[in-house]
Amino acid sequence: MKKNRTACIYSRIRGLLTMTLFVFLGLVGKAQVQPTTSLVGTWSGKLNVGALSLSLVLHLEQADGYVTATIDSPDQGAKGIGAYKEFLSDDSIALKIDMLGVRYRARLEDGKLQGTFSQNGQSIPLILTRGVVEVKRPQMPQPPFPYETEDVTFRNEADGAILAGTISYPVGYGKQSKKTPVVLLVSGSGQQNRNEELFNHKPFLVIADYLARHGIASLRYDDRATGASVGGEVAKATTEDFMRDAAAGLRFLRSKKIFRKIGVLGHSEGGCIAFMLGAKRKGKGVESSIESTPDFIISLAGPGVKGDTLLVAQGNRILSLSGQPANMTIENYRQQQAVLQMPWLQWFINYDPSTDIRNTHCPVLALNGANDSQVISSLNLSAIRQLLPKSKKNLVKEYPELNHLFQHCTTGLPTEYGQIEETISPEVLQDIVEWIIDVSRK
């Protein structure tokens, strides 16, 4: 990732909100060298802090006669964080990460590291056992597949980006039929690969597989400068820049002239991009061209209110769920240092999607989970419902018990994402397919 544009909006401001106990992303520590120990190996456990339960993985590895220590926080997408070893023997260990004010001291008892995790004056028991708990992803598509795929590339000439992706053709597809609908999948914020991979989940792969098995083609692509995609500014890029990448994908699909209807399915920031393309605004070139506008759009947890309003509501929801005072305001949020330094964030907090939503006259499917703590459904989905032009083809739906990734969840906190086995609710997948088939036949 370039400057760690992370998988979703919450991840962008994780350091600002200080909701979770760790803020590992972007931290590089130097581990003290140490002679060998019988503790070499991988250890894992759960750190429970109020409503938060974070998985931690400790790696003690032998390298050139010494032992190095690194820590992973899978629930936060952080890996390989260097830890300084204050003490290490065959039955005891003491680690610290000074930049976080973190200490961990433990002793081997009954085959487990029985220890205490401390940070900023707070101490919590942390027991680590050998090995890593197997991550189960039952919805992960497994070969052989009953459909064909094709790796492709397309260009966003304006930004100098070459995007690499995969077209999944539906079961029994005949390229001469020209009756098959196709969907361009646009990921949420952060440089992600074509599967929108995060926390060992691959939502776009699961969606593409389901669509292909139900008569619908799809194109999913690696974000600019990510995976097999090359070129394009990232550090200073905003949602408008990424919108042009998606527009290039639409033009590419139309150029093939083998699909009947061409739509956009966007998740989170991708939902924002879907409405930007759907609005067909004049005067900006890319949006006014029919080749780069969709026949229908699907917004999965897409924003419906101004960026600063969305992010403050998000922050307060996560603070509240984490047992902290939910007292963030737009005024104090806008003064955060990261807001002042990040071009993406500066653009996003000032972006109001209402005009784009009002001007989207193609069919719209807008979905959100009632437990979404990032794009609050009661705020954003309600706004989309009110702003959309009246049409019998539109469907706006909220799902109880689903989070930002459309997983069945307990709290909706982002720290749950990696702990949940489900990648995306089967009901959501079914609703997407039924709606696309319905609007494509008309």
C-alpha positions, 0 to 999 in steps of 0.5 A: 500500500502507498502511504497505507490507504487502508481497506475502509474509511475507518482504517484511514482515521484509526490513528485519529480516533484512538478507539483501539488499543493498538495502532500498529499500521506504519510502525517499524520497530527494531528487535533486540538480538538474542541467543536461542530459546525453547520459546522459538515459534508462533504464539497467539491469544486474545486481548480483551478490553471491554467490548474489544477483543483483539487477536495477537500473534507473537513470532519468535524466530531464529535468524543467524544465531539470534532470536527476533520478535515480531507481533501481528494484530490480525484484527487490525490488518497489522503484521510484522511489528518489531518488538524490543526484547528486554529479557528472554530465556527458556521460560520467560519473556519481556517485550516492549514497543516504546512508541506505543508505550506497550509492555508484555511480560510472561512466564511459561506455565503448563505450556502457555505463556501466562503474562500481562499486557500493559499500555499507558498505565493499564494492565490486562492479562494476556495468555498466549498458546503455541500456534495460530488459530485456523482462520475459517472462510467457508465462502471462499470459492474453490476450484474447479469453477464452472465458469470462465475467467479472463485476465485483462488490462485497461487504461486510465490515460488521463492519470497514466494508470494501467489497471489489471483485473479479471472478468468472470463470465457466467456459467454457459456464457456465449460471447455472441449472445450480447444479453448478459449483464456485467458489473464493474466492482469498485472497492472501498477506500484504500489500495486493495487488490481485485478481491478487495482483500482484507482480514483474510476475507475476499469479498469481491471474489465471493461476489464475482463467483456468486454472480457468475453462477447466476448468469451475471458477468463481472470485472474486478480490478487491482486499485492503481499502483496495487497488485498487477496495476501500475501507474497513477498518483496515489499519495495525493489522489482523491476519490475523484482520481479513483473515479476516473479509474472506474470510468476507464473500466466502464469504457473498457467493458463497453468497448468489448460490445459483448454485454447487454447492460453494464453496471457499477457495484461499489462498496463504501468509497466505491459506492460514492464513486458509483453515484458520481458515475451515475450522475452523468454530470456535465462539464467534467468530460469523463462523466458526460460520456455515455461510454463511462456512465453505468446503466445501473448502480449498486451502492453497498454501504455508500455515503449519503451525507457530507464527508465530515458528517459521516466521519464524525458519526462514525467516530462517535459510534465506534467510541460508544461501542468501545465504551468511551465518551462519544463527544467528537464534533465536526469542529474538533475533527477538522482540526486533527493533524492527519486531516490537515495533512492527507489530501484524500481526507481533505477532499472527502470531508468537504464532499457532499454526495447529495447532488450526485445522488439527486442526479442519478437517474439510472436504476439504483440498489442501495444497501446497508447494514443496521450494525454498520459502525463506519457508514451509519445506516440510519444516517446515510441510507436514509439520506440516499432514500430521500435524495434519489429520484423516484423510480420503481426500479430503485430499491433501498434496503437495510439489513438487521445484524449486518456490519460494514462488510455485510457480515452477521455480527455482534457489535459492528466494530471493525475489530470483529471483521477478521474474527467472523467466518462469514465473508458476506451475507447470502441474503445480500448476494441473493438480493443483488442477483435478483435485482440485476436480473430484474433491471437488466431484462427491462 
